Amino acid sequence: MTEPQKSHSEQDLSRRKVVAVAAGGIAAAGLGGTAFAASAADGRGGPARADADGEVCYRLTSETVEGPYYIDADKIRRDVTEDRAGIPLLLGLKVIDSETCRPVRDAAVDIWHCDAAGVYSGYEDQGNGGGGGGPAPTGEPPTGAPTGAPPGGGHAEPTDDSRYLRGTWRTDRHGQVTFRTVFPGWYRGRCVHIHVKVHVDGEWTDAGYEGGHTCHTGQFFFDEESVLASAVVEPYASNTAERTTLTEDTIYDQSGAQGGLLKLRYDKRDIARGVHGSLTVGVDPEATEDGQGSPPQPSTSASASGSGSATASPTASDS
């Protein structure tokens, strides 16, 4: 069913169909409640406020542009892999109110990203040629690269019915949600990343997630050590697109966890066995952040109490 929307960018998720959602059913091996560790100090050395359970409170996690390839895909699921080859990735998120440190329960969390070859489902005829969430790359496009996809903000209408590596799931009473997917690949102009939206104040019913608003639009990022490790594993090794590094990326704000940098755990001897990624996402449930236009500047104040941010840059070596 489709509910009226204020705009494309303020997604109601009303077309989504709900499957059985167990309140405590998202825990995955190795990603329990203690897996969402963060630095106890911000990037300036100041203490970070924590709740009674020791959970670090972030400043607001950085908002970013939505990119052209968001689809309200009617895919209410935790496993978004479908038939895509790649390194297994278990993505564990905890959504909290950055003001109160309390978990945001019953939120609808969307993720979407490209496959190992740098291709987005729904836009396969665009190939691996840029777009997907950032400014247009400079210089001449590589030979054979697709054209016509709007770079950065601005929505592109889907060109096919594929919907792999996309899905939505519900946060539990602890604000936690877990997705099974594959380690993303890359395409010209962007570092390796995953898109995310958090929708709140809607209602989960048998017909779908009704109403509500988008309180966060962001992206998750991967440290260079993990990306370089993935690049020698097939099918990533066959991806010949020019790769942008984390420090070169124009969307990642270089602020570590606050900017969306995932904490990663994997066997450094064999990343192909799988990766666990985790992050606590601090949001303002009262805000509307639809990801349209230019990304806002990072918040300079976390809350009325002035709590510190977790700006450490966790890498695989921290695991």
GIDAZI-V770701 format. One record per helix or strand. SS is the DSSP state (a for helix, b for strand). FROM is the first residue (numbers start at 1). TO is the last residue. Records with the same first field share a line. If there is no record, write none. Layout:
BEGIN
SS=FROM-TO ; FROM-TO
END
This chain:
BEGIN
b=28-28 ; 31-31 ; 41-41 ; 47-47 ; 50-50 ; 56-56 ; 76-76 ; 79-79 ; 88-97 ; 103-103 ; 108-112 ; 166-170 ; 176-182 ; 187-187 ; 190-190 ; 193-204 ; 209-221 ; 261-261 ; 263-266 ; 275-283
a=33-35 ; 124-126 ; 224-230 ; 236-238 ; 256-259 ; 271-273 ; 316-318
END
